[in-house]
Amino acid sequence: MRRATLDESLSESVKKDYKTAELAHCDRVMLDYVDKLTRHPARVQREDVDALREVGFDDTAILQINLIASWFNYINRVADGLGIGR
């Protein structure tokens, strides 16, 4: 994130706890969705996707958010399962 935004302070605050970081409302809603998808994927409901739409994400963006978060969740589990990085 630091490389994309060139804002080390923002990157560190999001890394520490995105809920207390200074973020645009749409970014916070997106991260709430990603957090729920990561921690409790079976609990994601239509209302979660609707919340993304309400802050301006279209269907393509919502799909991209979902795919990117899901890919990172998947690849991290693969790495963990193989003991990579330990």
N, CA, C and O of each residue as an XYZ file, in Angstrom:
344
protein
N       0.829     -1.181      0.000
C       0.000      0.000      0.000
C       0.876      1.247      0.000
O       0.574      2.240     -0.662
N       1.949      1.172      0.746
C       2.850      2.332      0.823
C       3.370      2.683     -0.563
O       3.468      3.860     -0.911
N       3.705      1.664     -1.361
C       4.201      1.925     -2.710
C       3.127      2.539     -3.600
O       3.421      3.392     -4.438
N       1.886      2.107     -3.418
C       0.798      2.609     -4.266
C       0.401      4.030     -3.901
O       0.101      4.841     -4.778
N       0.398      4.336     -2.595
C      -0.069      5.649     -2.160
C       1.051      6.631     -1.878
O       0.825      7.840     -1.824
N       2.268      6.113     -1.696
C       3.422      6.921     -1.295
C       3.185      7.616      0.041
O       3.799      8.641      0.338
N       2.294      7.050      0.835
C       1.951      7.624      2.146
C       2.248      6.591      3.225
O       1.413      5.741      3.535
N       3.446      6.675      3.791
C       3.868      5.695      4.782
C       3.009      5.753      6.035
O       2.716      4.716      6.631
N       2.602      6.953      6.443
C       1.776      7.107      7.641
C       0.426      6.412      7.468
O      -0.032      5.698      8.360
N      -0.203      6.625      6.318
C      -1.482      5.968      6.035
C      -1.304      4.458      5.997
O      -2.106      3.716      6.565
N      -0.263      4.013      5.335
C      -0.001      2.580      5.243
C       0.152      1.961      6.622
O      -0.418      0.904      6.892
N       0.904      2.594      7.486
C       1.117      2.081      8.837
C      -0.177      2.090      9.655
O      -0.444      1.153     10.407
N      -0.976      3.145      9.507
C      -2.220      3.204     10.291
C      -3.228      2.158      9.821
O      -3.965      1.603     10.635
N      -3.267      1.887      8.531
C      -4.153      0.837      8.019
C      -3.647     -0.526      8.472
O      -4.434     -1.392      8.855
N      -2.344     -0.711      8.427
C      -1.750     -1.973      8.871
C      -2.039     -2.217     10.348
O      -2.326     -3.344     10.750
N      -1.964     -1.165     11.151
C      -2.221     -1.291     12.587
C      -3.688     -1.619     12.853
O      -3.991     -2.575     13.567
N      -4.604     -0.825     12.280
C      -6.047     -1.053     12.437
C      -6.789     -0.131     11.477
O      -6.919      1.067     11.726
N      -7.269     -0.698     10.386
C      -7.922      0.137      9.376
C      -9.134      0.881      9.933
O      -9.518      1.925      9.406
N      -9.731      0.353     10.987
C     -10.933      0.976     11.546
C     -10.642      2.316     12.208
O     -11.549      3.129     12.381
N      -9.390      2.556     12.578
C      -9.029      3.830     13.195
C      -8.231      4.718     12.246
O      -7.901      5.852     12.594
N      -7.922      4.224     11.064
C      -7.163      5.007     10.081
C      -8.058      6.069      9.442
O      -9.275      5.907      9.358
N      -7.436      7.144      8.999
C      -8.173      8.200      8.295
C      -8.394      7.756      6.857
O      -7.509      7.867      6.009
N      -9.593      7.254      6.605
C      -9.949      6.744      5.284
C     -11.239      7.379      4.801
O     -12.069      7.816      5.598
N     -11.396      7.422      3.500
C     -12.672      7.817      2.918
C     -13.713      6.774      3.306
O     -13.383      5.604      3.498
N     -14.960      7.194      3.418
C     -16.035      6.283      3.821
C     -16.107      5.069      2.893
O     -16.281      3.944      3.362
N     -15.978      5.283      1.590
C     -16.062      4.156      0.648
C     -14.930      3.161      0.873
O     -15.127      1.956      0.721
N     -13.750      3.654      1.232
C     -12.632      2.743      1.506
C     -12.884      1.928      2.767
O     -12.547      0.745      2.824
N     -13.472      2.554      3.770
C     -13.780      1.841      5.013
C     -14.829      0.756      4.759
O     -14.713     -0.351      5.285
N     -15.845      1.064      3.961
C     -16.875      0.070      3.630
C     -16.247     -1.091      2.871
O     -16.577     -2.251      3.119
N     -15.339     -0.780      1.941
C     -14.652     -1.828      1.197
C     -13.842     -2.710      2.140
O     -13.895     -3.935      2.036
N     -13.100     -2.109      3.050
C     -12.287     -2.895      3.969
C     -13.144     -3.677      4.957
O     -12.756     -4.768      5.375
N     -14.299     -3.141      5.336
C     -15.223     -3.911      6.176
C     -15.659     -5.178      5.443
O     -15.710     -6.258      6.031
N     -15.970     -5.034      4.164
C     -16.374     -6.184      3.346
C     -15.236     -7.202      3.253
O     -15.452     -8.397      3.452
N     -14.029     -6.728      2.951
C     -12.873     -7.616      2.812
C     -12.572     -8.317      4.137
O     -12.250     -9.505      4.157
N     -12.679     -7.581      5.235
C     -12.445     -8.172      6.553
C     -13.451     -9.288      6.824
O     -13.077    -10.363      7.293
N     -14.717     -9.036      6.531
C     -15.749    -10.047      6.756
C     -15.533    -11.248      5.835
O     -15.664    -12.394      6.267
N     -15.205    -10.990      4.579
C     -14.946    -12.068      3.625
C     -13.771    -12.922      4.078
O     -13.771    -14.137      3.880
N     -12.781    -12.301      4.677
C     -11.590    -13.011      5.138
C     -11.856    -13.795      6.416
O     -11.476    -14.962      6.520
N     -12.500    -13.168      7.381
C     -12.667    -13.789      8.697
C     -13.899    -14.692      8.804
O     -13.872    -15.725      9.474
N     -14.976    -14.284      8.134
C     -16.247    -15.010      8.260
C     -16.937    -15.104      6.894
O     -18.021    -14.550      6.714
N     -16.325    -15.793      5.937
C     -16.878    -15.790      4.582
C     -18.313    -16.292      4.482
O     -19.066    -15.820      3.630
N     -18.705    -17.225      5.319
C     -20.071    -17.755      5.254
C     -21.099    -16.742      5.741
O     -22.296    -16.926      5.518
N     -20.660    -15.689      6.393
C     -21.581    -14.667      6.907
C     -21.813    -13.514      5.932
O     -22.656    -12.655      6.188
N     -21.082    -13.481      4.824
C     -21.279    -12.422      3.837
C     -22.660    -12.588      3.220
O     -23.035    -13.675      2.781
N     -23.409    -11.491      3.194
C     -24.778    -11.515      2.678
C     -24.969    -10.416      1.637
O     -24.097     -9.575      1.416
N     -26.119    -10.455      1.020
C     -26.460     -9.468      0.001
C     -26.300     -8.037      0.530
O     -25.894     -7.144     -0.213
N     -26.616     -7.822      1.799
C     -26.506     -6.484      2.389
C     -25.066     -5.973      2.369
O     -24.832     -4.771      2.240
N     -24.121     -6.871      2.493
C     -22.713     -6.472      2.442
C     -22.340     -5.972      1.052
O     -21.626     -4.979      0.913
N     -22.818     -6.653      0.041
C     -22.579     -6.234     -1.337
C     -23.352     -4.943     -1.629
O     -22.835     -4.047     -2.296
N     -24.577     -4.851     -1.135
C     -25.367     -3.632     -1.321
C     -24.683     -2.425     -0.697
O     -24.758     -1.321     -1.237
N     -24.014     -2.625      0.439
C     -23.291     -1.526      1.095
C     -22.184     -1.000      0.185
O     -21.921      0.202      0.156
N     -21.538     -1.897     -0.555
C     -20.517     -1.463     -1.509
C     -21.132     -0.634     -2.627
O     -20.580      0.390     -3.030
N     -22.266     -1.078     -3.118
C     -22.956     -0.319     -4.178
C     -23.368      1.065     -3.685
O     -23.258      2.052     -4.411
N     -23.841      1.124     -2.451
C     -24.323      2.390     -1.888
C     -23.232      3.455     -1.804
O     -23.526      4.650     -1.830
N     -21.977      3.027     -1.703
C     -20.887      4.013     -1.635
C     -20.200      4.207     -2.983
O     -19.162      4.865     -3.061
N     -20.776      3.633     -4.054
C     -20.306      3.956     -5.394
C     -19.586      2.870     -6.160
O     -19.173      3.104     -7.295
N     -19.419      1.695     -5.587
C     -18.764      0.620     -6.328
C     -19.764     -0.028     -7.272
O     -20.879     -0.363     -6.871
N     -19.363     -0.206     -8.532
C     -20.246     -0.890     -9.476
C     -19.950     -2.395     -9.432
O     -19.065     -2.845     -8.705
N     -20.702     -3.152    -10.216
C     -20.566     -4.603    -10.172
C     -19.152     -5.075    -10.534
O     -18.648     -6.031     -9.944
N     -18.521     -4.415    -11.491
C     -17.161     -4.792    -11.873
C     -16.195     -4.564    -10.716
O     -15.359     -5.420    -10.425
N     -16.307     -3.430    -10.067
C     -15.430     -3.123     -8.930
C     -15.673     -4.094     -7.777
O     -14.727     -4.539     -7.127
N     -16.929     -4.417     -7.528
C     -17.248     -5.358     -6.448
C     -16.661     -6.730     -6.751
O     -16.114     -7.380     -5.861
N     -16.768     -7.170     -7.986
C     -16.161     -8.440     -8.374
C     -14.649     -8.388     -8.181
O     -14.064     -9.339     -7.662
N     -14.011     -7.299     -8.586
C     -12.569     -7.177     -8.429
C     -12.168     -7.181     -6.956
O     -11.189     -7.830     -6.589
N     -12.900     -6.476     -6.115
C     -12.627     -6.468     -4.668
C     -12.714     -7.896     -4.139
O     -11.836     -8.347     -3.403
N     -13.765     -8.595     -4.513
C     -13.964     -9.967     -4.047
C     -12.848    -10.881     -4.548
O     -12.285    -11.650     -3.769
N     -12.529    -10.808     -5.818
C     -11.521    -11.693     -6.393
C     -10.138    -11.457     -5.792
O      -9.421    -12.412     -5.491
N      -9.764    -10.205     -5.617
C      -8.445     -9.900     -5.065
C      -8.351    -10.374     -3.617
O      -7.369    -11.009     -3.233
N      -9.370    -10.069     -2.815
C      -9.352    -10.518     -1.419
C      -9.351    -12.043     -1.342
O      -8.613    -12.625     -0.547
N     -10.166    -12.683     -2.155
C     -10.242    -14.144     -2.149
C      -8.933    -14.776     -2.584
O      -8.509    -15.781     -2.012
N      -8.284    -14.194     -3.598
C      -7.010    -14.732     -4.059
C      -5.959    -14.647     -2.955
O      -5.237    -15.613     -2.708
N      -5.872    -13.495     -2.292
C      -4.891    -13.368     -1.212
C      -5.208    -14.330     -0.069
O      -4.298    -14.920      0.513
N      -6.475    -14.492      0.252
C      -6.843    -15.458      1.291
C      -6.420    -16.869      0.875
O      -5.863    -17.618      1.678
N      -6.682    -17.217     -0.358
C      -6.323    -18.542     -0.874
C      -4.813    -18.767     -0.845
O      -4.337    -19.764     -0.302
N      -4.068    -17.841     -1.431
C      -2.634    -18.055     -1.567
C      -1.943    -18.053     -0.201
O      -0.953    -18.760     -0.012
N      -2.448    -17.275      0.743
C      -1.888    -17.297      2.095
C      -2.145    -18.640      2.767
O      -1.284    -19.148      3.484
N      -3.311    -19.214      2.544
C      -3.612    -20.526      3.122
C      -2.750    -21.616      2.482
O      -2.313    -22.539      3.169
N      -2.508    -21.520      1.200
C      -1.625    -22.468      0.535
C      -0.230    -22.371      1.147
O       0.373    -23.386      1.497
N       0.276    -21.155      1.274
C       1.618    -20.949      1.848
C       1.670    -21.450      3.294
O       2.627    -22.117      3.687
N       0.652    -21.132      4.074
C       0.619    -21.601      5.462
C       0.588    -23.131      5.524
O       1.266    -23.745      6.348
N      -0.211    -23.732      4.639
C      -0.342    -25.180      4.640
C       0.933    -25.895      4.245
O       1.132    -27.057      4.597
N       1.791    -25.214      3.523
C       3.065    -25.808      3.113
C       4.220    -25.378      4.006
O       5.362    -25.795      3.808
N       3.913    -24.544      4.988
C       4.959    -24.082      5.901
C       5.917    -23.089      5.291
O       7.029    -22.910      5.786
N       5.499    -22.440      4.219
C       6.352    -21.453      3.546
C       6.426    -20.193      4.402
O       5.419    -19.716      4.925
N       7.622    -19.674      4.531
C       7.810    -18.433      5.264
C       7.999    -18.629      6.761
O       8.014    -17.660      7.520
N       8.140    -19.861      7.182
C       8.348    -20.111      8.615
C       9.747    -20.551      8.878
O      10.108    -20.807     10.026
